[in-house]
Amino acid sequence: MSLGRLLVTLLSVLTAAVLQTALFPALTLLGFRPDLLLLVVLAIALREGPASGAVWGALAGLLTDLLVTQAPLGLGVLVFTGVGYGVGQARPYLAPGSVSAPLLLAFVSGAIGTAGYGALASLLGEDRVTSTLLLQASLAVALYNTLLAPIVFGVVRRLFERFPGPSARVD
């Protein structure tokens, strides 16, 4: 990865973290806010593949653990790394110009990421997590992420086109 691409990717993740902590608590859908960091990881994994998806997922998960949630440290790292890697693995099976595949991935990864995070937190003793709350949160975050996906994917695509790397995929 070139230095320019590295810096742009890092700034994208940090910007998403700032927006998620400063702006999105005021913008809720059914009482839940979108997971912008997860969307940025998804966009990176779709462009760069499973290794980059896992690495940037781990960083975004750590930022989530430190800045956004009150769950045990490392939970976000585990969930985001898994989602980033899984989406990166799905990349070769998607049509390069597909509009629906990234939206479907945004929905599914939002639901799986939120459900996985909540389920693991519950297993680790977080008693505020109920199955009803988990279902509501998963669906709300998945819907919100799907609505925001075209914006996030467009921004990441433009940044990556402006700062190409050796593994850049042209859609």
Backbone as numpy.savetxt, mean C-alpha at the origin, in Angstrom:
# Nx Ny Nz CAx CAy CAz Cx Cy Cz
18.89 -0.01 -8.98 18.03 1.17 -8.98 18.93 2.40 -8.98
18.64 3.32 -9.88 19.44 4.53 -9.97 19.18 5.43 -8.76
20.11 6.32 -8.51 19.98 7.22 -7.35 18.73 8.09 -7.46
18.46 8.59 -8.67 17.26 9.41 -8.87 15.99 8.64 -8.57
15.93 7.40 -9.06 14.75 6.56 -8.81 14.62 6.24 -7.33
15.74 5.96 -6.68 15.74 5.67 -5.25 15.19 6.85 -4.45
15.67 8.04 -4.76 15.22 9.24 -4.05 13.74 9.53 -4.30
13.31 9.37 -5.54 11.91 9.62 -5.88 11.01 8.61 -5.17
11.43 7.36 -5.14 10.63 6.34 -4.46 10.57 6.61 -2.96
11.70 6.97 -2.38 11.74 7.29 -0.95 10.85 8.50 -0.64
10.93 9.52 -1.47 10.08 10.70 -1.27 8.60 10.37 -1.45
8.28 9.47 -2.35 6.88 9.04 -2.54 6.35 8.37 -1.29
7.15 7.48 -0.72 6.72 6.77 0.49 6.61 7.75 1.67
7.58 8.64 1.81 7.54 9.61 2.91 6.37 10.58 2.75
6.09 11.02 1.54 4.96 11.91 1.29 3.65 11.21 1.63
3.54 9.95 1.24 2.34 9.18 1.58 2.17 9.07 3.09
3.28 8.87 3.80 3.21 8.77 5.26 2.74 10.09 5.88
3.25 11.19 5.37 2.84 12.51 5.89 1.36 12.75 5.60
0.93 12.47 4.39 -0.49 12.67 4.05 -1.38 11.76 4.89
-0.94 10.53 5.09 -1.75 9.59 5.86 -1.89 10.01 7.32
-0.85 10.61 7.87 -0.92 11.02 9.27 -1.50 12.41 9.46
-1.32 13.30 8.50 -1.75 14.69 8.68 -3.10 15.00 8.04
-3.36 14.47 6.86 -4.56 14.84 6.12 -5.68 13.81 6.22
-5.34 12.54 6.07 -6.37 11.53 5.97 -7.16 11.23 7.24
-6.67 11.53 8.43 -7.56 11.34 9.58 -8.83 12.19 9.50
-8.78 13.28 8.76 -9.96 14.12 8.58 -10.83 13.67 7.42
-10.32 12.82 6.56 -11.05 12.34 5.38 -11.39 10.87 5.55
-12.48 10.59 6.22 -12.84 9.20 6.47 -14.03 8.79 5.62
-14.10 7.50 5.36 -15.22 6.90 4.65 -15.79 5.84 5.59
-17.03 6.04 6.03 -17.66 5.14 6.99 -16.85 5.02 8.28
-16.13 6.08 8.63 -15.34 6.08 9.85 -13.93 5.54 9.68
-13.55 5.14 8.48 -12.22 4.58 8.24 -11.51 5.43 7.19
-10.18 5.47 7.29 -9.41 6.25 6.32 -8.68 5.30 5.37
-8.33 5.81 4.20 -7.63 4.96 3.24 -6.22 4.64 3.73
-5.63 3.65 3.12 -4.26 3.27 3.44 -3.37 3.70 2.27
-2.99 4.96 2.29 -2.21 5.54 1.20 -0.85 4.87 1.07
-0.24 4.54 2.18 1.07 3.87 2.12 0.96 2.52 1.42
-0.12 1.80 1.69 -0.32 0.52 1.02 -0.51 0.72 -0.48
-1.20 1.78 -0.86 -1.39 2.07 -2.29 -0.06 2.41 -2.98
0.78 3.15 -2.31 2.09 3.49 -2.89 2.93 2.23 -3.05
2.91 1.36 -2.05 3.62 0.09 -2.16 3.07 -0.73 -3.31
1.76 -0.75 -3.45 1.13 -1.47 -4.55 1.59 -0.93 -5.90
1.62 0.39 -6.04 2.05 1.01 -7.30 3.52 0.69 -7.60
4.36 0.72 -6.57 5.78 0.39 -6.74 5.93 -1.07 -7.14
5.22 -1.96 -6.46 5.32 -3.39 -6.77 4.84 -3.69 -8.18
3.80 -2.99 -8.63 3.31 -3.19 -10.00 4.32 -2.72 -11.04
5.08 -1.70 -10.71 6.07 -1.16 -11.65 7.40 -1.92 -11.59
7.81 -2.33 -10.38 9.16 -2.84 -10.17 9.27 -4.32 -9.88
8.21 -4.97 -9.43 8.26 -6.39 -9.16 8.29 -6.74 -7.68
8.41 -8.05 -7.39 8.26 -8.52 -6.01 9.37 -8.07 -5.06
10.60 -8.02 -5.51 11.69 -7.64 -4.60 11.52 -6.19 -4.15
11.29 -5.29 -5.08 11.08 -3.89 -4.72 9.80 -3.72 -3.91
8.76 -4.47 -4.28 7.51 -4.41 -3.52 7.71 -4.81 -2.08
8.52 -5.84 -1.85 8.79 -6.30 -0.48 9.64 -5.29 0.29
10.68 -4.77 -0.36 11.57 -3.82 0.33 10.83 -2.54 0.69
10.13 -1.95 -0.28 9.40 -0.72 -0.01 8.19 -0.98 0.87
7.63 -2.19 0.80 6.56 -2.57 1.71 7.04 -2.62 3.15
8.25 -3.14 3.35 8.81 -3.19 4.70 9.02 -1.78 5.25
9.54 -0.89 4.43 9.74 0.50 4.87 8.41 1.17 5.18
7.44 1.01 4.28 6.12 1.62 4.50 5.45 1.02 5.73
5.62 -0.28 5.93 5.05 -0.92 7.11 5.68 -0.41 8.39
6.98 -0.18 8.36 7.66 0.38 9.53 7.15 1.79 9.82
6.98 2.59 8.77 6.43 3.93 8.96 5.01 3.86 9.53
4.23 2.92 9.05 2.87 2.72 9.57 2.92 2.37 11.05
3.82 1.44 11.39 3.94 1.04 12.79 4.36 2.20 13.68
5.26 3.04 13.20 5.78 4.13 14.01 4.86 5.35 14.06
4.17 5.64 12.96 3.43 6.89 12.87 1.91 6.77 12.96
1.36 5.68 12.48 -0.08 5.64 12.27 -0.80 4.78 13.31
-0.32 3.60 13.56 -1.08 2.67 14.38 -0.50 2.54 15.78
-1.26 1.87 16.61 -0.82 1.62 17.97 -0.67 0.12 18.22
-0.65 -0.65 17.16 -0.48 -2.10 17.27 1.00 -2.41 17.51
1.31 -3.66 17.81 2.70 -4.03 18.07 3.63 -3.69 16.90
4.81 -3.22 17.23 5.81 -2.86 16.22 6.19 -4.10 15.41
6.20 -3.96 14.12 6.56 -5.05 13.23 5.38 -5.65 12.51
4.19 -5.39 13.01 2.99 -5.92 12.39 2.78 -5.32 11.00
2.94 -4.01 10.89 2.82 -3.35 9.59 3.91 -3.81 8.64
5.10 -4.01 9.15 6.21 -4.48 8.31 5.85 -5.83 7.70
5.33 -6.72 8.50 4.96 -8.05 8.02 3.87 -7.98 6.96
2.82 -7.24 7.25 1.68 -7.16 6.32 2.07 -6.46 5.03
2.72 -5.32 5.11 3.07 -4.55 3.92 4.09 -5.29 3.06
5.04 -5.97 3.70 6.03 -6.74 2.95 5.33 -7.85 2.18
4.42 -8.53 2.83 3.68 -9.61 2.16 2.83 -9.11 1.01
2.13 -8.00 1.21 1.30 -7.43 0.14 2.18 -6.95 -1.02
3.27 -6.25 -0.71 4.16 -5.78 -1.77 4.75 -6.92 -2.58
5.18 -7.95 -1.90 5.74 -9.11 -2.59 4.67 -9.82 -3.43
3.48 -10.01 -2.85 2.41 -10.70 -3.57 1.96 -9.96 -4.81
1.82 -8.65 -4.71 1.43 -7.86 -5.87 2.53 -7.88 -6.93
3.77 -7.80 -6.49 4.88 -7.88 -7.43 4.92 -9.22 -8.16
4.56 -10.28 -7.45 4.51 -11.61 -8.08 3.39 -11.69 -9.11
2.30 -10.96 -8.90 1.17 -10.97 -9.83 1.44 -10.16 -11.09
2.42 -9.29 -11.05 2.70 -8.35 -12.15 2.85 -9.03 -13.52
3.58 -10.12 -13.65 3.74 -10.71 -14.99 2.44 -11.24 -15.59
1.45 -11.47 -14.76 0.19 -12.05 -15.23 -0.84 -11.01 -15.61
-0.48 -9.73 -15.50 -1.40 -8.65 -15.81 -1.10 -8.07 -17.18
-2.16 -7.70 -17.89 -1.97 -7.03 -19.17 -1.36 -5.66 -18.93
-0.31 -5.29 -19.67 0.39 -4.02 -19.42 -0.50 -2.79 -19.45
-1.49 -2.73 -20.31 -2.33 -1.55 -20.41 -3.65 -1.67 -19.67
-3.81 -2.69 -18.86 -5.07 -2.94 -18.17 -5.40 -1.83 -17.18
-6.65 -1.40 -17.22 -7.13 -0.40 -16.27 -7.80 -1.10 -15.08
-8.48 -2.19 -15.35 -9.23 -2.86 -14.30 -8.35 -3.67 -13.35
-7.26 -4.24 -13.84 -6.42 -5.08 -12.98 -5.82 -4.29 -11.81
-5.24 -3.11 -12.03 -4.73 -2.36 -10.88 -5.84 -1.95 -9.90
-7.02 -1.63 -10.41 -8.13 -1.27 -9.52 -8.56 -2.48 -8.69
-8.62 -3.63 -9.33 -8.97 -4.85 -8.61 -7.90 -5.18 -7.57
-6.64 -5.01 -7.94 -5.56 -5.24 -6.98 -5.62 -4.25 -5.82
-5.99 -3.00 -6.10 -6.12 -2.01 -5.03 -7.22 -2.42 -4.05
-8.33 -2.91 -4.60 -9.42 -3.37 -3.74 -9.00 -4.58 -2.91
-8.47 -5.58 -3.60 -8.11 -6.83 -2.91 -6.98 -6.60 -1.90
-5.95 -5.85 -2.29 -4.84 -5.63 -1.36 -5.28 -4.76 -0.17
-6.18 -3.82 -0.40 -6.71 -3.02 0.71 -7.48 -3.89 1.69
-8.31 -4.79 1.15 -9.09 -5.68 2.00 -8.19 -6.69 2.72
-7.28 -7.31 1.99 -6.40 -8.31 2.59 -5.43 -7.67 3.58
-4.88 -6.52 3.20 -3.95 -5.85 4.10 -4.61 -5.44 5.41
-5.80 -4.88 5.32 -6.52 -4.45 6.52 -6.96 -5.65 7.35
-7.51 -6.66 6.69 -7.95 -7.85 7.41 -6.77 -8.58 8.05
-5.67 -8.69 7.30 -4.49 -9.35 7.84 -3.92 -8.61 9.03
-3.87 -7.30 8.91 -3.36 -6.47 10.00 -4.23 -6.63 11.24
-5.54 -6.56 11.04 -6.46 -6.69 12.17 -6.43 -8.08 12.79
-6.38 -9.10 11.95 -6.36 -10.48 12.46 -5.08 -10.73 13.25
-3.95 -10.28 12.74 -2.70 -10.47 13.47 -2.69 -9.67 14.77
-3.23 -8.46 14.73 -3.31 -7.66 15.96 -4.19 -8.37 16.99
-5.28 -8.95 16.54 -6.17 -9.69 17.44 -5.45 -10.90 18.04
-4.69 -11.60 17.22 -3.93 -12.75 17.72 -2.88 -12.35 18.75
-2.38 -11.12 18.62 -1.37 -10.63 19.55 -1.98 -9.95 20.77
-3.29 -10.09 20.96 -3.91 -9.61 22.18 -4.63 -8.29 22.08
-4.78 -7.74 20.91 -5.52 -6.47 20.74 -7.01 -6.80 20.85
-7.61 -6.45 21.98 -9.00 -6.85 22.23 -10.03 -5.90 21.64
-9.61 -4.79 21.05 -10.56 -3.87 20.40 -11.01 -4.38 19.04
-10.30 -5.35 18.48 -10.60 -5.86 17.15 -11.66 -6.95 17.25
-12.81 -6.70 16.60 -13.87 -7.70 16.52 -14.03 -8.11 15.07
-14.69 -9.21 14.84 -14.88 -9.67 13.45 -15.72 -8.69 12.66
-16.72 -8.08 13.29 -17.56 -7.09 12.61 -16.74 -5.85 12.24
-15.96 -5.38 13.18 -15.10 -4.22 12.92 -14.09 -4.54 11.82
-13.54 -5.72 11.85 -12.56 -6.14 10.85 -13.18 -6.17 9.45
-14.39 -6.70 9.34 -15.08 -6.75 8.05 -15.41 -5.34 7.56
-15.94 -4.50 8.45 -16.26 -3.13 8.06 -15.01 -2.36 7.63
-13.96 -2.48 8.40 -12.72 -1.77 8.08 -12.13 -2.26 6.77
-12.12 -3.56 6.55 -11.56 -4.13 5.32 -12.29 -3.63 4.09
-13.62 -3.65 4.16 -14.41 -3.20 3.00 -14.27 -1.69 2.78
-14.30 -0.91 3.86 -14.19 0.55 3.72 -12.82 0.94 3.16
-11.75 0.37 3.70 -10.41 0.69 3.21 -10.25 0.21 1.77
-10.78 -0.96 1.45 -10.68 -1.46 0.08 -11.40 -0.53 -0.90
-12.58 -0.06 -0.53 -13.32 0.87 -1.40 -12.58 2.20 -1.55
-12.11 2.73 -0.44 -11.41 4.00 -0.46 -10.12 3.89 -1.28
-9.37 2.82 -1.08 -8.15 2.62 -1.86 -8.43 2.49 -3.34
-9.54 1.83 -3.68 -9.90 1.69 -5.10 -10.22 3.04 -5.71
-10.88 3.91 -4.95 -11.18 5.26 -5.45 -9.92 6.10 -5.64
-8.95 5.93 -4.74 -7.71 6.72 -4.82 -6.66 6.11 -5.73
-6.83 4.85 -6.11 -5.81 4.15 -6.89 -5.44 4.85 -8.20
-6.38 5.32 -9.00 -5.97 5.97 -10.25 -5.06 7.18 -10.02
-5.31 7.94 -8.97 -4.47 9.10 -8.67 -3.08 8.66 -8.26
-3.01 7.73 -7.31 -1.70 7.27 -6.81 -0.91 6.58 -7.91
-1.56 5.71 -8.67 -0.86 5.00 -9.75 -0.37 5.98 -10.81
-1.19 6.99 -11.11 -0.78 7.99 -12.10 0.43 8.79 -11.65
0.42 9.19 -10.38 1.56 9.96 -9.85 2.82 9.11 -9.85
2.73 7.88 -9.36 3.90 7.00 -9.32 4.39 6.71 -10.74
3.48 6.45 -11.66 3.88 6.19 -13.05 4.63 7.38 -13.64
4.10 8.58 -13.44 4.76 9.78 -13.98 6.13 10.01 -13.35
6.23 9.80 -12.05 7.53 9.96 -11.38 8.54 8.93 -11.90
8.10 7.71 -12.06 9.01 6.66 -12.53 9.39 6.86 -14.00
8.50 7.44 -14.78 8.86 7.76 -16.17 9.85 8.91 -16.21
9.70 9.84 -15.30 10.61 11.00 -15.24 11.99 10.59 -14.74
12.04 9.61 -13.84 13.30 9.11 -13.28 13.38 7.61 -13.54
13.70 7.23 -14.78 13.70 5.80 -15.11 14.81 5.03 -14.39
14.50 3.79 -14.12 15.48 2.89 -13.51 15.74 1.74 -14.46
16.67 0.88 -14.15 17.01 -0.21 -15.04 15.90 -1.22 -15.24
14.97 -1.34 -14.24 13.91 -2.33 -14.39 12.58 -1.67 -14.70
12.61 -0.45 -15.20 11.36 0.28 -15.47 10.54 -0.45 -16.50
9.25 -0.56 -16.23 8.31 -1.20 -17.15 7.48 -0.12 -17.80
7.43 -0.12 -19.10 6.65 0.89 -19.82 5.28 0.32 -20.11
4.24 0.99 -19.61 2.86 0.54 -19.83 2.25 1.27 -20.99
